[in-house]
Amino acid sequence: MSTDQSSGTQRHGDGYAPAGRAYLGSFTSEGGRGITTARVDPDDGSLRALHHTGDAVPDPSYLVVGDGVLHSVCEQEDGAVTALSLADPDRPSPLGAPVPVDGAGPTHLTRAGRLLCTANYGSGSVSVLGTAANGTPLGPAKVHRHEGSGPVTDRQQGPHAHEVVVDPSGRYLLAVDLGTDSVWVSALEDDDLRPLHQVALRPGTGPRHLTFGPDGTRAYVVGELLPTLTVCSWDAEKGRLEPLGETRVVPDETGGETYPSEVVLRGDGRLAWVAVRGADSIAVLTLDGNGEEAELAATMPCGGHWPRDLALHPSGQWLYAANERSGDVTWFDIDAPTGMPRPAGSLAVPAASCIAFGP
């Protein structure tokens, strides 16, 4: 089964290396320009805007690129997904109207062969749609609703599915749920999911996003409500996820509220970066040889305000942060020995939400 995975340097790249374009999502309801196409300079990683979709795609808060198609969620109360052709990669063109997911506030999506799966934050559910040969989503959606709550009453009054990730074997879908402090594991079938089990994480952490290590035996879950990175083991034969330990992604003395948003790993699995809203920082963490222990090595400013997404270019040379409230995407050169990001530039992207790489 061909998959689009959230792991390593190919989290958004889906096989394009080096990626010549970046697709930048933004909230149209907050003044964003929809999906911005930007050229990635192959020498220094800088971005140059080429095109905006405007209101043609409403609130495209998360994007996935693959097989000549750009898929986007429409993060609204009546959530939907849409597909855009990349026949002209500089000007993505919608392949029809958005298709409802029968869920509220879809924040994330992933491709699993011919399936599109979305995490619906508002309704606490996961939706599954088929796709036509050209990538167009096909309804009606099949919906799997989560149940439960957490101790942070104003944020965890019920389930809030925040991300869906296909495991490296292509056999399972993992749904990260902020509201229930858990990861829900399902088997992928030809046209739907078969729920297997719910894996509990520490109460109150509010898990948001997950990425796999390069050998597929470790998974790393970033918490939004507590600034933590939870290291887990992953057994693809049994579809079993097991928490191993936690590491803070901000220094102990950090004041104010902090809300981590995204974690990405270097291709060798020895370094991780985490974007932290509130602190407006990027944490640099080192991982041991087995990938079981993470240590906070340094933090640095993200170059903007409220980094909602973080993405590593498939070449591994540059790191990009989508700063929602300052309305820009900043990029950094990566020092290879230490993993430290060095500020290198920014591009104005009002209400920026995410970064995806394409051809």
C-alpha positions as CSV (number, residue, x, y, z in Angstrom):
1,M,0.0,0.0,0.0
2,S,1.4,3.4,-1.0
3,T,1.2,5.8,1.9
4,D,1.8,9.4,2.8
5,Q,3.5,9.4,6.2
6,S,4.4,11.9,8.9
7,S,7.9,10.7,9.5
8,G,11.5,11.9,9.0
9,T,12.4,14.4,6.4
10,Q,9.7,13.1,4.1
11,R,6.8,14.2,6.3
12,H,5.3,16.4,3.6
13,G,7.6,15.5,0.7
14,D,6.0,12.2,-0.5
15,G,9.0,11.3,-2.6
16,Y,10.0,14.7,-4.0
17,A,13.7,15.3,-3.4
18,P,14.9,17.9,-3.8
19,A,11.5,19.7,-3.4
20,G,11.4,22.7,-5.7
21,R,8.2,24.2,-4.4
22,A,6.5,24.8,-1.0
23,Y,2.8,25.0,-0.7
24,L,1.8,27.2,2.3
25,G,-1.7,26.9,3.8
26,S,-3.4,29.8,5.6
27,F,-6.7,30.6,7.2
28,T,-8.9,32.5,4.7
29,S,-11.3,33.3,7.6
30,E,-8.5,35.2,9.3
31,G,-7.3,37.1,6.2
32,G,-5.1,34.4,4.7
33,R,-4.6,33.9,0.9
34,G,-5.6,30.2,0.8
35,I,-2.7,28.1,-0.6
36,T,0.4,30.0,-1.5
37,T,2.8,28.4,-4.0
38,A,6.4,29.4,-3.4
39,R,9.6,28.5,-5.2
40,V,12.3,27.0,-3.1
41,D,15.7,28.3,-4.1
42,P,17.9,25.2,-4.4
43,D,21.0,27.0,-3.2
44,D,19.8,28.7,0.0
45,G,16.3,27.4,0.7
46,S,14.7,30.8,0.4
47,L,11.0,31.2,-0.7
48,R,9.6,33.3,-3.4
49,A,5.8,33.5,-3.7
50,L,4.4,32.6,-7.1
51,H,0.6,32.2,-6.8
52,H,-2.3,32.3,-4.3
53,T,-5.6,30.3,-4.5
54,G,-7.4,33.0,-2.5
55,D,-10.9,31.9,-1.4
56,A,-11.2,29.0,-3.9
57,V,-10.1,26.8,-1.0
58,P,-11.5,27.9,2.3
59,D,-9.3,27.6,5.4
60,P,-6.7,25.1,4.0
61,S,-5.0,24.5,7.4
62,Y,-3.2,21.3,6.4
63,L,-1.9,20.0,3.1
64,V,-0.6,16.7,1.6
65,V,1.2,16.4,-1.7
66,G,1.6,13.2,-3.8
67,D,1.1,11.6,-7.2
68,G,0.6,15.0,-8.9
69,V,-2.2,16.0,-6.5
70,L,-2.4,18.5,-3.6
71,H,-5.0,17.5,-1.0
72,S,-6.3,20.0,1.6
73,V,-8.6,20.0,4.5
74,C,-11.1,22.9,4.8
75,E,-11.0,23.5,8.6
76,Q,-14.6,24.8,9.1
77,E,-17.6,23.8,11.2
78,D,-18.9,21.8,8.2
79,G,-15.5,20.3,7.4
80,A,-14.5,19.2,4.0
81,V,-11.5,18.0,1.9
82,T,-10.5,19.1,-1.6
83,A,-8.1,18.0,-4.3
84,L,-6.0,20.3,-6.5
85,S,-4.2,19.2,-9.7
86,L,-0.5,19.9,-9.9
87,A,-0.4,19.6,-13.7
88,D,1.0,23.1,-13.5
89,P,2.8,22.9,-10.1
90,D,3.0,26.7,-9.9
91,R,-0.8,27.2,-10.0
92,P,-2.7,24.4,-8.2
93,S,-6.1,24.0,-9.8
94,P,-9.1,22.6,-7.8
95,L,-10.5,19.3,-9.2
96,G,-14.0,20.1,-8.2
97,A,-15.9,21.3,-5.1
98,P,-14.8,20.4,-1.5
99,V,-16.3,17.1,-0.3
100,P,-17.8,16.9,3.2
101,V,-16.1,14.8,5.8
102,D,-19.2,14.7,8.0
103,G,-17.1,16.1,10.9
104,A,-16.3,19.5,12.4
105,G,-13.0,21.3,12.1
106,P,-10.8,18.9,10.3
107,T,-7.2,19.8,11.3
108,H,-5.2,17.1,9.5
109,L,-5.3,14.6,6.7
110,T,-3.2,11.8,5.3
111,R,-3.3,9.5,2.3
112,A,-3.4,5.8,2.6
113,G,-3.4,4.3,-0.8
114,R,-6.7,5.3,-2.4
115,L,-8.1,6.5,0.9
116,L,-8.1,9.9,2.4
117,C,-8.4,10.1,6.2
118,T,-9.0,13.3,8.2
119,A,-8.8,14.1,12.0
120,N,-11.8,16.2,12.9
121,Y,-10.9,18.2,16.0
122,G,-14.3,19.8,16.6
123,S,-16.4,16.6,16.5
124,G,-13.7,14.3,17.9
125,S,-13.8,11.8,15.0
126,V,-11.8,10.4,12.1
127,S,-13.3,10.3,8.6
128,V,-12.4,8.0,5.7
129,L,-13.1,8.8,2.0
130,G,-12.2,7.1,-1.2
131,T,-10.5,8.8,-4.1
132,A,-11.1,8.7,-7.8
133,A,-8.2,7.9,-10.2
134,N,-7.4,11.6,-10.5
135,G,-7.2,12.1,-6.7
136,T,-10.7,13.6,-6.3
137,P,-12.2,12.7,-2.9
138,L,-15.3,10.5,-3.0
139,G,-18.1,10.7,-0.4
140,P,-20.0,9.9,1.6
141,A,-17.4,9.7,4.4
142,K,-17.2,6.8,6.8
143,V,-16.9,8.3,10.3
144,H,-15.3,6.8,13.4
145,R,-16.1,8.7,16.6
146,H,-13.8,8.8,19.6
147,E,-15.1,8.8,23.2
148,G,-13.7,10.1,26.4
149,S,-12.3,13.3,28.0
150,G,-9.3,14.5,30.0
151,P,-8.6,16.5,33.2
152,V,-8.1,19.9,31.5
153,T,-11.8,20.8,31.6
154,D,-11.7,23.8,29.2
155,R,-9.8,21.9,26.5
156,Q,-10.6,18.2,27.2
157,Q,-14.3,18.1,27.8
158,G,-14.6,15.6,25.0
159,P,-12.5,14.0,22.2
160,H,-10.6,16.2,19.8
161,A,-8.8,14.2,17.1
162,H,-5.9,16.3,16.0
163,E,-3.8,14.2,13.6
164,V,-3.9,11.0,11.6
165,V,-0.7,9.2,10.6
166,V,-0.1,6.0,8.6
167,D,2.6,3.8,10.2
168,P,5.7,3.0,8.2
169,S,4.4,-0.5,7.4
170,G,1.3,1.0,5.7
171,R,-1.0,-1.3,7.7
172,Y,-2.2,1.0,10.5
173,L,-3.7,4.4,11.0
174,L,-2.8,6.2,14.3
175,A,-5.1,9.0,15.3
176,V,-3.8,11.4,18.0
177,D,-6.5,12.8,20.2
178,L,-5.9,15.9,22.3
179,G,-9.1,15.6,24.2
180,T,-8.8,12.0,25.4
181,D,-5.0,12.0,26.1
182,S,-4.6,9.0,23.8
183,V,-3.6,7.6,20.4
184,W,-6.3,5.4,18.7
185,V,-4.9,2.6,16.5
186,S,-6.8,1.1,13.6
187,A,-6.0,-1.4,10.9
188,L,-6.2,0.0,7.4
189,E,-8.5,-2.0,5.1
190,D,-9.4,-1.6,1.4
191,D,-12.2,1.0,2.0
192,D,-12.3,1.7,5.7
193,L,-10.7,1.4,9.1
194,R,-11.0,-1.4,11.6
195,P,-10.5,0.1,15.1
196,L,-8.1,-2.0,17.3
197,H,-7.3,-0.2,20.5
198,Q,-6.7,3.1,22.4
199,V,-3.3,3.8,23.9
200,A,-3.4,6.1,26.9
201,L,-0.8,8.8,27.5
202,R,-0.2,10.8,30.6
203,P,-3.4,12.6,31.6
204,G,-3.4,16.3,30.8
205,T,-0.7,16.2,28.2
206,G,-3.1,16.9,25.3
207,P,-1.3,14.9,22.6
208,R,-1.3,16.8,19.3
209,H,1.0,15.3,16.7
210,L,3.1,12.2,16.2
211,T,6.0,11.3,13.9
212,F,7.9,8.0,13.4
213,G,11.6,7.4,13.7
214,P,13.5,6.3,10.6
215,D,13.5,2.6,11.4
216,G,9.8,2.5,12.3
217,T,10.2,1.1,15.8
218,R,9.9,4.5,17.7
219,A,7.2,7.1,17.6
220,Y,7.4,10.6,19.1
221,V,4.3,12.4,20.3
222,V,4.3,16.1,21.1
223,G,1.8,17.3,23.7
224,E,0.0,20.6,23.3
225,L,-1.3,21.1,26.9
226,L,1.9,20.2,28.6
227,P,5.2,21.0,26.8
228,T,6.4,17.4,26.4
229,L,7.7,15.0,23.9
230,T,6.7,11.4,24.6
231,V,8.9,8.6,23.2
232,C,7.0,5.4,22.4
233,S,7.9,2.0,21.0
234,W,6.0,0.8,18.0
235,D,5.4,-2.9,17.1
236,A,4.2,-3.1,13.5
237,E,3.5,-6.8,13.7
238,K,1.0,-6.3,16.5
239,G,0.0,-2.7,15.9
240,R,1.1,-1.9,19.4
241,L,2.2,1.5,20.7
242,E,3.8,1.8,24.2
243,P,4.9,5.0,25.9
244,L,8.5,4.8,27.2
245,G,9.2,8.3,28.6
246,E,8.8,12.0,28.4
247,T,11.0,15.0,27.9
248,R,10.1,18.7,28.4
249,V,10.6,20.8,25.2
250,V,11.0,24.1,27.1
251,P,13.4,25.0,29.9
252,D,12.1,24.5,33.4
253,E,12.3,28.3,34.0
254,T,10.1,29.2,31.0
255,G,7.2,31.3,32.2
256,G,3.7,31.8,30.7
257,E,1.6,29.3,28.8
258,T,3.2,27.2,26.1
259,Y,1.5,25.1,23.4
260,P,3.8,22.9,21.3
261,S,2.5,22.3,17.8
262,E,4.7,20.0,15.7
263,V,7.7,17.7,15.9
264,V,10.0,16.7,13.0
265,L,13.0,14.4,13.0
266,R,16.3,14.5,11.1
267,G,16.6,11.6,8.7
268,D,19.1,9.7,10.8
269,G,16.8,9.8,13.8
270,R,19.4,11.5,16.1
271,L,17.9,15.0,16.3
272,A,14.3,16.3,16.6
273,W,12.9,19.8,16.5
274,V,9.7,20.9,18.1
275,A,7.8,24.2,17.5
276,V,6.4,25.8,20.7
277,R,3.6,28.5,20.6
278,G,3.5,30.9,23.4
279,A,7.2,30.7,23.9
280,D,7.5,31.2,20.1
281,S,10.5,28.9,20.1
282,I,12.0,25.9,18.3
283,A,13.4,23.3,20.6
284,V,16.3,21.2,19.5
285,L,16.4,17.7,21.1
286,T,19.1,15.0,20.8
287,L,18.1,11.3,20.7
288,D,20.2,8.4,21.8
289,G,21.3,5.6,19.4
290,N,18.2,3.6,20.1
291,G,15.9,6.6,19.8
292,E,14.5,5.8,23.3
293,E,15.8,8.8,25.2
294,A,15.4,12.5,24.2
295,E,17.3,15.4,25.8
296,L,16.6,19.1,25.3
297,A,19.8,20.5,23.9
298,A,18.7,24.1,23.1
299,T,15.9,26.4,22.3
300,M,15.8,29.4,19.9
301,P,13.3,32.0,18.6
302,C,11.1,30.8,15.8
303,G,11.4,34.2,14.1
304,G,7.7,35.0,14.4
305,H,4.6,34.6,16.6
306,W,2.6,31.4,17.2
307,P,4.5,28.7,15.1
308,R,1.6,26.4,14.1
309,D,3.6,24.1,11.9
310,L,7.2,23.1,11.4
311,A,8.6,21.3,8.3
312,L,12.1,20.0,7.3
313,H,12.9,20.3,3.6
314,P,13.5,16.8,2.1
315,S,17.1,17.6,1.6
316,G,17.5,18.1,5.3
317,Q,19.2,21.4,4.8
318,W,16.5,23.9,5.9
319,L,13.8,24.1,8.5
320,Y,10.6,26.1,8.0
321,A,8.1,27.5,10.6
322,A,4.6,28.7,9.7
323,N,3.9,31.5,12.2
324,E,0.2,32.0,12.3
325,R,-0.2,35.2,14.3
326,S,2.7,37.1,12.8
327,G,1.7,36.0,9.3
328,D,4.9,34.7,7.9
329,V,6.9,31.6,7.1
330,T,10.5,31.7,8.4
331,W,13.3,29.5,7.4
332,F,16.5,28.4,8.9
333,D,19.8,26.8,7.8
334,I,20.6,23.7,9.7
335,D,24.0,23.3,11.2
336,A,24.7,19.6,10.4
337,P,26.8,18.6,13.4
338,T,24.6,20.2,16.1
339,G,21.2,20.5,14.4
340,M,21.0,24.1,15.5
341,P,18.8,26.2,13.1
342,R,20.3,29.5,12.0
343,P,17.8,32.2,10.9
344,A,18.0,32.8,7.2
345,G,14.8,34.6,6.0
346,S,11.1,35.0,6.0
347,L,8.1,35.3,3.6
348,A,4.9,37.1,4.4
349,V,2.0,34.6,4.6
350,P,-1.0,36.1,6.5
351,A,-2.6,33.6,8.9
352,A,0.0,30.9,8.0
353,S,-1.0,27.4,9.0
354,C,1.2,24.7,7.3
355,I,4.0,23.9,4.9
356,A,4.0,21.1,2.4
357,F,6.7,20.4,-0.2
358,G,6.2,19.4,-3.8
359,P,7.9,19.0,-7.2
